[in-house]
Each structure stands twice: as C-alpha cells, then as structure tokens.
C-alpha cells in the first residue's frame, strides 16, 4: 500500500471515529432529555415510552464502544491486512 493511500485511510478512519463520537454524544444528550421529560407531568404510558426510548439510545451508544482501532466491532487494519470481526 502506498504511503499516500495509508495516510488517506488513516485520515478517513479518524474522521469516522470523530463522527461516531459526535453521534454518541448527541444520542446521550437525547437520552438525558427523555429522562428529564419523564420527570415532568406526563401520563404513565408516555413516561414508559420515553424511558424505553432512552434505554434504546443508551444501548445503541454502548454497542458502538469498541477497542481502539475498531469501528462497529470490525478491526480497521491499515497495514494492508484483512479486516476481521472482533472476537
């Protein structure tokens, strides 16, 4: 792999990681806000819906938490090797 290609891939990976972190932050804030809404005057049904949505958002966040060099559970090997699922 050429050095320029590797640099481009590293840059793209860095951008993808930054975007993932920004999205996780947005999801976390949305979950926090839903939990705040539940504390307000809402019907029991609406409270349960909001809490369920907040839980789903937090699960989505936790599923994107991986080890360094992994995005969505797939190893991002930039040394020319194959990508392999995390195991």
CORBEL-V829483 format. One record per backbone hydrogen bond with DSSP energy under -0.5 kcal/mol. CO is the residue of the C=O (numbers start at 1). NH is the residue of the N-H. If there is no record, write none. Layout:
CO:NH
CO:NH
This chain:
2:6
3:7
4:8
5:9
6:10
7:11
8:12
9:13
10:14
11:15
12:16
13:17
14:18
15:19
16:20
17:21
18:22
19:23
20:24
21:25
22:26
23:27
24:28
25:29
26:30
27:31
28:32
29:33
30:34
31:35
32:36
33:37
34:38
35:39
36:40
37:40
40:42
43:47
44:48
45:49
46:50
47:51
48:52
49:53
50:54
51:55
52:56
53:57
54:58
55:59
56:60
57:61
58:62
59:63
60:64
61:64
61:65
62:65
64:66
67:70
69:76
71:74
73:86
74:71
75:77
76:78
77:80
84:75
